[in-house]
Amino acid sequence: MTPTIWEVNTDPGWMLSFLRNRCSARKLRQFACACCRENWSELSDPTSRAAVEAAERFIDDQILSEELELAWRHAARIAFQYDDERADPAMAAAYAAYSHFSPHIRGISNIWISASEEGIFEWTRACMTLFIERPHSPRPIGSYHAQQEMRRRTYADLLREVIGNPFRTMKFASDWSHDSVAQLAQAYHHQPDASIPPILADALMERGCDDAELLDHLRSPGPHVKGCWAMDWILESTRSAKESH
């Protein structure tokens, strides 16, 4: 994998494999949640949606592992009740809400997936793969592979949206840390709104930011998601700057 290949790659499985041991557990879980959000309308049971929302709160340290484990159990129970096209999104939601308290379970392709924190990579890959492969969905002759390729492109773009450029090290200048910047990043995190990123780009420029890649991404049409690498990096950086003072 090279920076150029990363930017144009359409194989999210290969991209995710490259991130093994190169990406934080937090970002991997954010990607799993983003996969579920991408298919929100297909999570027909409120329990499945609640599991994803619990995972998002866990990322933000708003709930404990025990609460996440309870959400996982409820979501998994619902998923195992389905034997049609509803099964894949429901099980993916359960994967997104895995907890190190959760038992080992048999994942896709009959592979046993570790429930420990070290197993987050496999859980995330299983979540994404279910949405791409759709093993329980009907497979119309001639269209299935085309749809599968389109989904691969979607999740490759989504992975770049959440992870950003894994080859780049970024530094947050102290001058960029301002209440307006922090408030905008926090507002987006709580309620993603497409109007916020370009406003945040303007606020950063006013503080002297000249990072073209960062500013261009914030001004791009997106779509931006919760966990967007730029918004998430700004949020974490402003928090760290505030704590250091």
N, C-alpha and C positions, 0 to 999 in steps of 0.2 A: 504494500500500500504506500502511495506517495500523496503529497498534498493535492496534486493535480487530479489524480485518480479519485481521491476522496470527494472532491467537489462535483464530479460528474458521474460517479458510480450509481448504478441502479439496482445493485444487489445488496439489500439491507442485511442479509444473512452474513455475507462476507464482511461487510462494514462492522457489524456487531461483533463478529469474531475478532476483528482487529482490535476492538476496544477492550478485550479481555485483559484484565490487570492494568489497563490504561485509563480506566474511567471509574469515578466514584460510585458507590452503591446508591447514593442519593440521585445521581443523574440517570442511572439505569432504571430506578424505580419511577422517576419522572417520565422516562420514555414509555414504560409499560402503561402508565396512567394516560399518557397522550394517545397511545394506540387505542385504548378503550374510549377516550373522548372522541376520537375520530369516528368511532362506530356507535356513538351514544344512542342513536335511535334504535339500534338493534339490541340494546340491553333492555329487553322488555319487562324484566322483573325488577321491582324497586330494590330488592335485596342485592342484585348484581351492581346496580348503580351505587348503592350505599357502601359496597365493598371498595369501589374505586375512590369514592369520597373519603372513606376512612384511610386509605393508603395515602391520599394527598394530605390529610391532616397529620398522619404519622411522619411524613416527610418534613413537615413544619414543626415537629415536636409538640403537637397539640393533643395527641393521645399516646397512651402507652402501648407496648407490644401486646399486652393481654387483650386490650380492646381491639387491636387489629386482628389478633388471632380469632376473636369471636366473630368479627365481620367475615374473615376468611371461611370459617366453618359454615356460616349461614349461606355464603355465596356458593361454596362447593356443594353443599347439600342440594341447592336449587339446580345447579348445573348438571349433577348426576341424574336428575329426574327427567332431563330432556334426552330424546334420541333423534332429534331432527335438527334443522338449521339453527335453532335457538341454542343448541348445546355449545357451539364454538365461542360465540361472544360471552356466554355466561361463564364458561370455564376460563376464558382469558381474563375476565374480571376477577375471578378467584385467584388466578396466578398473580395478578397485580397486587393483591392484598395479602400475599404470603407473609408469614411471620416465622421467626425462629422457634416459636412455640408450636407451629403447625406440624403435624406428622408428615413423614415421608409419604409421597403419593406417586402413583404411576402416571407419568405425563404422556405427551404425544409420542407415537412410535414405540410405546411400551417401554420408555426409558424412565427409570426411577430418578426422581429429582430430589436433591437434598433440600431440606427445609431450613438449613442453617443460613446464617447471614452470608457465608461464603458461596451459597448456591444462588445468589440473586441473579447472576449472569444467565444461568440456565432457565430460571423462572421467567426472566424478561424475554429471552429468546422464544420460550414456549408460548408466551402471550402473543408476541408478534406473529409467530408462525401460524397460530390458529387463525388469525385474521387473514393471513395470506393464503394458506392452503385450503381452509374451509372444508375439512374432511367430512362433515355431516351435511353439507349443502349439495343440492342436485348439481350435476355436471353436464350441462347441455353440450352436445357434440359441436365442436368448432368454435365455441365461444369461451369455454372454461380457461384455456391457456392464455387467451388474450386478456381476459379479466384478471388472471393471476399475475401477468406481467404488469398490468396497470397498477395493481395493488402493490407490487414490489417497488415500483417507481414512487408511489405515494409514501411508503414507509421509509424508503431511502431519504426522501426529502424531509420527512418528519424526524428522522434520526439526526440529520444535519441541523434541523431547527432546534432540537433539544441539546445536542452535544456541541455544536459549533465546529470549530477547526481544532482537532486534537493535536495538530502539529504546532500550534501557536501558543506561546506564553504571553499572557496579558498582564499589564501593571496598571493599577488604578491610582491616578495622581491625586494627591491630597486636595488640590484646588478644585477637583470635580465634585468633592463631597459637599453638598449643599442641601438644605432642607427641601428645596423644590425637587431636586433630583431624587432624593430618598423617598419623598412622598409619592411621586409619580410611579416609581418602581414598586412601592408597596401597594399602591392602588391597583396596578395591573396584576400583581400577584394574587390579590384577593378576588378581583373580578376582571379577567382579561378583556380588554377593550381595544379594538384595532386603532382607535384614535389616539391612544396614549403613546405608543412607541415613537412616532415622528415628533410629538411634542417634547418627549424626553430627549430626543436627539438635539433639538433646538436648545433645551436647557443645558445640556452638556457642552454644546458649542459656546454658549455664553460664559461657561466656566473655564473655557480654554481647551476643551477636548478637540484634538485633531486626528483621532484614530479613525481613518477612513473606513476600515472594514466594519467597525462597530457602528459608526454613524450610518453607513450605507444599509446595514442590516436593519437598523431601527426604522429607516425611511422606506424600506422595501415593502411591497404590498403583502408579503407573507405568503400564506397565512401564518400569523404568530400564534403560539399556543402557550398554555401555562407550562412553565419550565423552559421557555425560550432561552437559549444560551445567553443572549445579550441582556435580557431583562433580569435573568437569574443572577448573572455575574455582577451586574450593577447593584442589585439588592443586597447580595452577600458582601460586596465591597463597601457599600455605604454603612452597613451594620458593623463591619469590622473597624471602619474608620471612626465610627461613633464610640465603640467600645474602647478603642485605643486612647481616646481623649477623656 
